[in-house]
Structures are given as C-alpha cells and as structure tokens.
C-alpha cells in the first residue's frame, strides 16, 4: 500500500489508511494469542511479511519506465522482526492486563477453567466416598404392641430393645446410624459382618422375648440389607442423611417377611464365603435383586415307647 501511494502520487491517504488497517489487524491477531510466546511469534512473522510486502513490489515497480521508488536496506528486516516481536508482546500484555481488570475472558479459556474447577470439585467430593452396608430394622406391629400394653412396660421394653440392637451392631463392628420411632438403621464397613449382625438380631430374639420383653406380644423383626457408595462428609457416615443405599435397605426391609432378612445381590457379592442358606428364588425391589434368609428352627423330640 505505501509503495502504491508513492508510485501513483496518491494524496488521498487511501493506501496509507489501508496499510495502517493491516497493521492494526496484525496487532489484534497478536492479542488473541493464548500465550505471550505465540503473540511474539505472530508479531515477528507479521513484521517480516510486512517488510517483504514493501520490498518486493518496489523491486517490481522499479522495472517500469520512469519509476524510482526508494526501497529498504536488507538489514532492516532484522529491525522489522525485532519491532514486530516487541509490539506483538506488548499488545498481548496490554490485552491480558485489561482482561483481568475488566473481567474479560476468552470463551475457550473460561470453559477450560470451569472444567478444571469442576474436576477439582468432583475429586474433592469423591475423596469422601465410602462403600457402606446399611441395615434397616423394624419391629412388626410395634404400634399395636404399645397400644395394648402398659405405658411403663412399653417404655422399658422398647428401651431394652434399642440396647439389644445397638449391642449386636457394635459386636459386629457396626454403628447405629439413625433411629426413627422403632425403626433403626445401622451402618457397617463390610457386608459380611452386617449380614452376621442381622442374623444375630433375629436369632437372639428368643432370649430377648424370654427375659427382657415385659409386653404380652413377642418382638418380631424385619431386616433389609443393602450395600453401596455414599458421600460421607468428613468420612463420618452419620452425616449421610439422603442416599439411595439407605432408601433401598428400607424398601428391602418392608419387602421382608416377619422374622426374615432380605439382602441385596450387591451386598451378597461382597461376602467372600456365605455360611448361611438362603431361600430359593430371587426378589425384586426397585430394580434391585435380593435374596431372603430365614432362620431354621430345630425341634428336638424324644420317642417314648408304648
């Protein structure tokens, strides 16, 4: 453009304006670089192209009759390259500084930063993820038992019942997670001890009813067992209040027949060697396959000869 302006004696400033516009576009291109190194390289290349864009047309036009357009020294290409690198780096630095002050962000860069933050949050949440087995325990017909019994006897007996459940839970390495009325939810690190605790709760009811139950009706339990992952803040399972694992354990408990334990396939898969026979057939609860354990009752008899 400057060559054309000089050769044709253009006094309108059109060619000079176009040349300035090309320079501004080159600098703008530098500001869009993601790194300073890329901006400096872009500025250097733009300056070298600008040098060649001037010297090559001068070389050609000077072959025409009556043309004598002044050219540039060959060594000036180094000055052009240095200037382009400097201006490219400065343009990028100014744009970066303004972006921080004004809150401007490149959409791609902003998306990448959000992805990094999202992954960091997910990793932090997963750091408290635990595999836990929950027991949901409920007394069959507890409302009727309280209604038909003396209030003090009911208070004493149900307090003893909660101690009974808590003692067995602790014996097998678990802890009581929560209580709601007569329902108790217990948590275990492994499904094996959880299943053993559930069976012990059912098996020990004979002794409990004989010596600690002051009501006319006997205690009968339904128990559901399920395993899964939960997000435990501070690795404290008691802080977990809303989890599908707990809900499914409660649903399995409601599915269980009185005096039985219903355990999900997920929990069974975590038990290396099962030492308790399960009933035939699989149950389905909210899409979760499960099996039932029922206590075997042995009755000893003696044949008396006639």
C-alpha positions in Angstrom: 0.0 0.0 0.0 2.8 2.6 0.8 4.5 1.6 -2.5 1.3 2.2 -4.4 0.7 5.5 -2.7 4.3 6.7 -3.6 4.3 5.4 -7.1 0.9 6.9 -8.1 1.3 10.1 -6.0 -1.9 9.3 -4.1 -2.6 12.2 -1.8 -6.0 10.9 -0.5 -4.5 8.8 2.1 -6.4 5.7 1.0 -3.3 3.4 0.6 -1.8 4.7 3.8 -5.0 4.1 5.7 -5.3 0.5 4.3 -1.7 -0.1 5.4 -2.5 1.2 8.9 -5.6 -1.0 9.0 -3.5 -4.1 8.1 -1.1 -3.2 10.9 -3.9 -2.9 13.4 -5.3 -6.3 12.3 -1.8 -7.8 12.7 -1.6 -6.4 16.3 -5.2 -7.6 17.0 -4.2 -11.1 15.9 -1.3 -10.9 18.5 -3.7 -10.0 21.3 -5.9 -13.1 20.6 -3.0 -15.5 21.3 -3.3 -17.7 24.3 0.3 -17.3 25.3 2.9 -14.5 25.1 5.2 -16.7 23.2 2.6 -17.2 20.4 1.9 -13.4 20.3 5.6 -12.6 20.0 6.0 -15.1 17.2 2.9 -13.8 15.4 4.2 -10.2 15.6 7.6 -11.3 14.3 6.0 -13.1 11.3 3.7 -10.2 10.6 6.6 -7.7 10.6 8.7 -9.9 8.2 5.7 -10.3 5.9 5.2 -6.5 6.0 8.9 -6.0 5.1 8.6 -8.4 2.1 5.3 -6.8 1.2 7.1 -3.5 0.8 10.4 -4.5 -0.8 9.1 -7.0 -3.4 6.6 -4.5 -5.0 9.4 -1.9 -5.0 11.6 -4.3 -6.8 9.0 -5.0 -9.5 7.7 -1.4 -9.9 11.2 0.0 -10.4 11.4 -2.1 -13.6 8.8 0.2 -15.1 9.9 3.2 -17.1 10.2 6.4 -15.1 9.7 4.6 -11.7 12.2 5.2 -8.9 10.6 4.1 -5.7 13.1 4.1 -2.7 13.5 0.7 -1.1 14.8 -0.5 2.3 18.1 -1.8 3.3 18.2 -5.6 3.5 19.4 -5.5 7.1 16.2 -3.6 8.0 14.4 -7.0 8.1 16.0 -7.6 11.5 14.7 -4.3 12.8 11.3 -5.2 11.4 11.4 -8.6 13.1 12.5 -7.1 16.4 9.9 -4.4 16.2 7.1 -6.9 15.4 8.1 -9.2 18.3 8.1 -6.2 20.7 4.8 -4.8 19.5 3.2 -8.3 19.4 4.3 -9.0 23.0 3.2 -5.5 24.2 -0.2 -5.9 22.5 -0.7 -9.3 24.2 0.4 -7.9 27.6 -1.9 -4.9 27.4 -4.9 -7.0 26.4 -4.2 -9.5 29.2 -3.9 -6.7 31.7 -7.2 -5.1 30.6 -8.9 -8.5 30.5 -8.1 -9.1 34.2 -9.2 -5.6 35.2 -12.4 -5.6 33.1 -13.2 -9.3 33.7 -12.9 -10.2 30.1 -12.2 -13.8 29.4 -11.7 -15.9 26.3 -14.7 -18.2 26.0 -12.5 -21.2 25.3 -10.2 -20.3 28.2 -13.1 -19.7 30.5 -14.6 -23.0 29.6 -11.3 -24.8 30.3 -11.1 -23.0 33.7 -14.6 -24.1 34.6 -13.8 -27.7 33.6 -10.7 -27.6 35.8 -12.8 -26.3 38.7 -15.5 -28.9 38.1 -13.0 -31.7 38.1 -11.4 -30.4 41.3 -14.8 -30.3 43.0 -15.6 -33.8 41.8 -12.3 -35.1 43.1 -12.8 -33.4 46.4 -16.3 -34.9 46.7 -15.1 -38.4 45.7 -12.4 -38.2 48.4 -15.1 -38.7 51.0 -16.8 -41.5 49.0 -17.2 -44.7 51.0 -18.6 -48.2 50.4 -21.1 -48.9 53.2 -23.6 -51.6 54.1 -26.8 -50.5 55.8 -29.2 -52.5 57.9 -32.8 -51.3 58.1 -34.5 -52.9 61.2 -38.2 -52.6 62.1 -40.5 -54.2 64.7 -43.5 -55.8 63.2 -46.8 -54.4 64.7 -45.0 -52.1 67.2 -47.9 -49.6 67.3 -50.3 -52.3 68.3 -47.9 -53.6 70.9 -47.6 -50.2 72.6 -51.3 -49.6 72.4 -52.3 -52.8 74.1 -49.6 -52.7 76.8 -48.9 -50.7 79.9 -47.1 -47.4 79.1 -44.3 -48.0 81.6 -43.8 -51.6 80.4 -43.7 -50.4 76.8 -41.2 -47.7 77.6 -38.9 -50.2 79.5 -39.2 -52.9 76.8 -38.5 -50.7 73.8 -35.6 -49.1 75.6 -34.2 -52.5 76.1 -34.9 -53.4 72.5 -32.8 -50.4 71.3 -30.0 -51.5 73.6 -30.3 -55.0 72.2 -29.9 -53.8 68.6 -27.1 -51.4 69.5 -25.1 -54.1 71.4 -25.3 -56.5 68.5 -24.4 -53.8 66.0 -21.3 -52.9 68.0 -20.3 -56.5 68.5 -20.0 -57.0 64.7 -18.1 -53.7 64.1 -21.1 -51.5 63.1 -22.6 -48.3 64.5 -26.2 -47.1 64.8 -26.7 -44.6 62.0 -30.2 -43.3 62.9 -33.4 -44.1 64.7 -36.9 -43.2 63.7 -39.5 -44.4 66.2 -39.0 -48.1 66.5 -37.0 -48.3 63.2 -33.2 -48.4 63.4 -30.7 -48.0 60.6 -27.2 -49.4 61.3 -24.1 -48.9 59.1 -21.2 -51.4 58.6 -18.0 -51.1 56.6 -18.4 -54.6 55.1 -21.4 -56.6 54.1 -20.2 -59.8 55.8 -20.4 -58.5 59.4 -23.6 -56.7 58.5 -25.3 -59.9 57.4 -24.0 -61.7 60.5 -25.4 -58.9 62.7 -28.7 -59.2 61.0 -28.9 -62.9 61.6 -27.8 -62.5 65.2 -30.6 -59.9 65.8 -33.2 -62.4 64.5 -31.6 -65.4 66.3 -31.3 -63.6 69.7 -34.9 -62.6 69.9 -35.9 -65.8 71.6 -33.7 -64.8 74.6 -34.8 -61.2 74.4 -38.5 -62.1 74.5 -37.9 -64.6 77.3 -36.0 -62.3 79.7 -36.3 -58.6 78.6 -39.7 -58.3 77.0 -42.3 -57.1 79.5 -45.1 -57.0 77.0 -47.6 -59.6 76.2 -46.7 -59.8 72.5 -43.4 -61.1 71.3 -40.9 -59.0 69.3 -40.7 -60.0 65.6 -38.3 -58.2 63.3 -38.0 -57.5 59.6 -34.5 -56.6 58.3 -33.2 -55.3 55.0 -29.5 -55.2 54.0 -28.0 -53.3 51.1 -24.5 -52.1 50.1 -23.4 -49.1 48.0 -21.3 -46.0 47.8 -22.2 -42.8 49.8 -20.7 -39.4 50.1 -19.7 -39.1 53.8 -18.6 -35.6 54.8 -15.5 -35.9 57.0 -15.7 -39.7 56.4 -18.5 -39.7 59.0 -21.3 -42.0 57.8 -23.7 -40.4 60.4 -23.6 -37.2 58.3 -25.2 -39.1 55.4 -29.0 -38.5 55.5 -30.0 -38.8 51.9 -28.7 -41.7 49.9 -30.3 -44.3 47.7 -28.4 -47.1 49.6 -30.4 -46.2 52.8 -33.7 -46.0 50.9 -33.2 -49.4 49.2 -32.3 -51.0 52.5 -35.5 -49.6 54.0 -37.5 -50.9 51.0 -35.9 -54.4 51.3 -36.9 -54.4 55.0 -40.6 -53.7 54.1 -40.4 -56.5 51.5 -39.1 -59.0 54.1 -41.4 -61.4 55.8 -41.6 -61.3 59.6 -38.6 -62.9 61.2 -36.5 -62.8 58.0 -33.6 -60.9 56.5 -33.7 -59.7 52.9 -30.2 -59.0 51.5 -29.5 -57.4 48.1 -27.2 -59.1 45.5 -24.8 -56.1 45.8 -24.3 -57.0 49.5 -24.1 -60.7 48.8 -21.4 -60.1 46.2 -19.2 -58.5 48.9 -19.3 -61.6 51.1 -16.5 -64.0 50.1 -18.0 -67.1 51.6 -21.6 -67.3 52.6 -22.2 -69.6 55.6 -26.0 -69.2 55.7 -28.5 -70.9 53.4 -30.9 -68.6 51.5 -34.4 -69.3 50.3 -34.9 -70.3 46.7 -35.9 -67.6 44.3 -34.9 -64.0 43.9 -36.9 -61.0 44.9 -37.0 -57.6 43.1 -37.1 -54.3 44.9 -36.9 -51.1 42.8 -34.9 -53.0 40.2 -32.5 -54.4 42.8 -32.3 -58.2 43.0 -32.3 -59.7 46.5 -32.4 -63.0 48.4 -34.1 -63.9 51.7 -32.7 -65.6 54.8 -35.0 -67.4 57.2 -33.9 -68.8 60.5 -34.2 -72.5 60.7 -36.0 -73.8 63.8 -34.9 -77.2 65.1 -37.3 -79.0 67.4 -35.8 -81.9 69.4 -38.2 -84.8 70.1 -37.9 -87.9 72.1 -39.8 -91.1 71.1 -41.4 -92.7 74.1 -42.0 -96.5 73.6 -45.5 -97.8 74.2 
